[in-house]
Amino acid sequence: MRLNQYIASCGVCSRREADKLIQAGRVTVNGSEAVPGVQISDKDTVTVDGKEIKPSKTSVVLAYYKPVGVTCTEKDQHADKTVIEDLGYGRRVTYAGRLDKDSEGLLLMTDDGKLIEAMMKGSKKHEKEYEVTVDKAVNGDFLNKMSQGVYLKELDRTTRGCKVKRTGKCSFNIILTQGLNRQIRRMCKALGYEVKKLKRIRVMTVRLEDYKLSPGKYTELSEEEKSKLYSAAGLKLGD
């Protein structure tokens, strides 16, 4: 298989992120710096940042409650604390869908590159649900505009229509089927609101409330829970 696919199958990151690692010179194949597009077999030795990687025979999926202040990156000298450091898991896993530093809530961590790729496909419209608190009262006009799609000037894109429900004077629940960078914060800003608190409570079939996790804690999904997630992602557990 191609090198970026191999790296993804080892659970290091997505294929797109793997391409960035290769271009940055952080990947070697049989002791030599890797080049994009090279084919990998079972006999080859691949390392990322000096550590050998191999595809996992059995996958693990973690439901992790990312706290505010923790950065979604594997390695960043400028980050106060990365998700990998905060998680402290004994097996190499990475995240399927980021949460920005100022946000909290459910983050799925796995060593299955195929699952990450399937979950990240925007065309599949996989749902992610959030609880949001803003700086002033939420009205019907705001809810309608959010649900219909908001033009984001800095990205030159209009967001996909979504489900929005008012939950309090200054709070609402929103279900997205796309993952633009800081999307909810950008949408609110475009409509004259500022996000004060943002918490992800669901990713596809996995709900944060089902695990009673406190910030910084995680739990492994059961085989039944993993099977439901894989099925929702269009995959079969074990393939």
C-alpha positions in Angstrom: 0.0 0.0 0.0 1.0 3.7 -0.4 3.0 5.1 2.5 0.4 7.6 3.6 -2.2 4.8 3.7 0.2 2.6 5.7 0.7 5.4 8.3 -3.0 5.9 8.6 -3.6 2.1 9.1 -1.2 2.3 12.0 -3.5 4.8 13.7 -0.9 7.6 13.6 -3.1 10.1 11.8 -5.2 10.5 8.6 -3.8 10.1 5.2 -3.8 13.9 4.7 -1.9 14.5 7.9 0.5 11.6 6.9 1.4 13.5 3.7 2.4 16.4 5.9 4.6 14.2 8.1 6.3 12.8 5.0 6.8 16.3 3.5 8.3 17.5 6.8 10.9 14.7 6.7 9.6 13.0 9.8 9.1 9.6 8.2 11.7 7.1 7.2 11.4 3.8 5.3 14.2 1.3 6.0 16.4 4.0 7.5 16.1 6.5 4.6 13.9 9.6 4.5 10.6 8.8 2.9 9.4 10.2 -0.4 5.6 10.7 -1.1 3.9 7.9 -3.0 6.3 5.1 -2.1 4.8 1.7 -1.8 5.1 -0.2 1.5 5.1 -4.0 2.1 5.1 -6.1 5.3 8.9 -6.4 5.0 9.5 -2.6 5.2 10.4 -0.8 8.4 8.6 2.6 8.8 9.3 5.1 11.5 7.7 8.4 12.5 9.8 10.7 14.5 12.2 7.9 15.1 9.6 5.4 16.4 8.7 2.3 14.4 5.1 1.9 13.5 3.0 -1.1 12.6 -0.7 -1.7 11.9 -2.7 -2.8 14.9 -4.3 -6.3 14.7 -7.1 -5.2 17.0 -8.4 -1.7 17.2 -9.2 0.4 20.2 -11.6 3.4 20.4 -11.6 5.7 23.4 -14.3 8.2 24.4 -12.3 11.0 26.0 -13.5 14.2 27.6 -11.1 16.9 26.4 -10.9 19.7 28.9 -10.6 23.4 28.0 -7.0 24.4 27.5 -5.8 21.1 26.0 -4.7 21.3 22.4 -5.6 18.8 19.7 -2.2 17.9 18.4 0.2 15.1 18.9 3.3 17.3 19.2 3.6 21.1 19.7 6.3 22.8 21.7 4.0 25.9 22.1 1.0 24.0 23.5 0.6 24.0 27.3 -0.7 20.5 27.1 -1.6 18.2 24.1 -4.4 15.6 24.1 -1.8 12.9 24.0 -0.1 14.2 27.1 -3.4 14.7 28.9 -4.8 11.3 27.8 -1.7 9.4 29.0 -2.8 6.2 27.2 -0.2 3.4 26.9 -1.0 2.7 23.2 -0.5 5.1 20.3 -3.9 6.6 19.3 -5.0 9.8 17.6 -8.2 11.8 17.3 -10.9 11.6 14.8 -12.1 15.2 14.4 -10.5 18.1 16.3 -11.8 20.3 19.2 -10.2 23.7 19.5 -8.2 24.6 22.6 -11.0 26.7 24.1 -13.7 24.0 23.6 -14.4 20.9 25.7 -16.2 17.6 25.4 -16.2 14.3 23.5 -13.2 13.4 21.5 -12.9 9.9 19.9 -9.4 8.6 20.0 -8.4 5.4 18.0 -5.5 3.5 16.4 -7.6 2.5 13.4 -6.7 4.7 10.4 -9.6 3.3 8.3 -12.1 4.4 11.0 -10.6 7.9 11.1 -10.7 8.2 7.3 -14.4 7.1 7.3 -15.4 9.4 10.0 -13.7 12.4 8.5 -15.4 12.1 5.1 -17.6 15.3 4.8 -19.7 13.8 2.1 -21.1 11.2 4.5 -22.6 13.9 6.7 -21.8 12.2 10.0 -23.4 14.1 12.9 -21.6 15.9 15.7 -23.7 17.5 18.5 -22.7 20.5 20.6 -24.0 22.6 23.6 -23.2 26.2 23.1 -23.5 29.3 25.4 -23.1 32.8 23.8 -22.8 36.3 25.2 -26.4 37.5 24.7 -29.9 36.3 24.3 -30.7 33.9 21.5 -33.7 34.8 19.3 -35.6 33.2 16.5 -33.8 35.2 13.8 -30.4 33.9 15.1 -31.7 30.3 15.2 -33.1 30.5 11.7 -29.9 31.9 10.2 -27.8 29.3 12.0 -29.9 26.4 10.8 -30.1 27.7 7.2 -26.4 28.2 6.8 -24.1 31.1 7.5 -21.7 32.7 5.0 -18.2 32.8 6.4 -16.3 35.6 4.7 -12.8 34.5 5.9 -13.3 31.0 4.4 -15.5 32.2 1.5 -17.9 29.4 2.3 -21.5 29.0 3.4 -22.0 26.4 6.1 -24.2 23.4 5.4 -27.8 23.6 6.9 -28.0 22.1 10.4 -30.3 21.5 13.3 -30.4 24.2 16.0 -32.5 24.3 19.1 -32.7 27.0 21.8 -32.0 25.5 25.3 -31.9 28.7 27.4 -31.8 32.4 27.3 -28.2 32.5 26.0 -27.7 28.8 25.0 -28.5 26.4 22.2 -27.9 22.9 20.9 -26.5 22.4 17.4 -26.0 19.3 15.3 -23.4 19.7 12.5 -22.7 17.4 9.5 -19.5 19.1 8.5 -16.3 20.1 10.3 -14.9 23.5 9.2 -12.2 25.0 11.3 -13.8 26.7 14.4 -17.1 26.5 12.6 -19.5 27.2 15.4 -17.4 30.1 16.7 -17.2 31.6 13.2 -20.9 31.2 12.5 -21.8 32.9 15.8 -19.3 35.7 15.1 -20.8 36.3 11.7 -24.2 36.9 13.3 -22.8 39.2 16.0 -22.5 36.7 18.8 -19.5 35.5 20.8 -19.2 31.9 22.1 -18.6 31.8 25.8 -18.7 28.0 26.2 -18.7 25.2 23.6 -19.0 21.5 24.5 -19.3 18.6 22.2 -21.7 16.0 23.6 -22.0 13.5 20.7 -20.1 12.1 17.8 -22.3 9.9 15.6 -23.4 7.0 17.8 -21.3 7.9 20.8 -22.8 10.2 23.5 -20.7 11.8 26.3 -23.4 11.5 28.8 -23.5 7.7 28.5 -20.0 7.5 30.2 -20.3 10.0 33.1 -16.8 11.2 32.3 -15.2 14.2 34.0 -12.8 16.4 32.1 -9.5 14.7 31.3 -10.9 11.1 31.8 -11.6 8.5 29.2 -13.1 5.0 28.7 -12.7 2.3 26.1 -15.7 1.6 23.9 -17.1 -1.9 24.3 -17.2 -4.3 21.3 -20.9 -3.6 20.9 -20.3 0.2 21.0 -17.5 -0.1 18.5 -19.6 -2.2 16.2 -22.3 0.5 16.1 -19.8 3.2 15.4 -18.1 1.2 12.7 -21.5 0.5 11.1 -22.4 4.2 11.2 -19.1 5.0 9.5 -19.8 2.4 6.7 -17.3 -0.1 8.0 -17.4 -3.6 9.5 -15.6 -4.1 12.8 -12.6 -6.4 12.2 -12.1 -5.8 8.5 
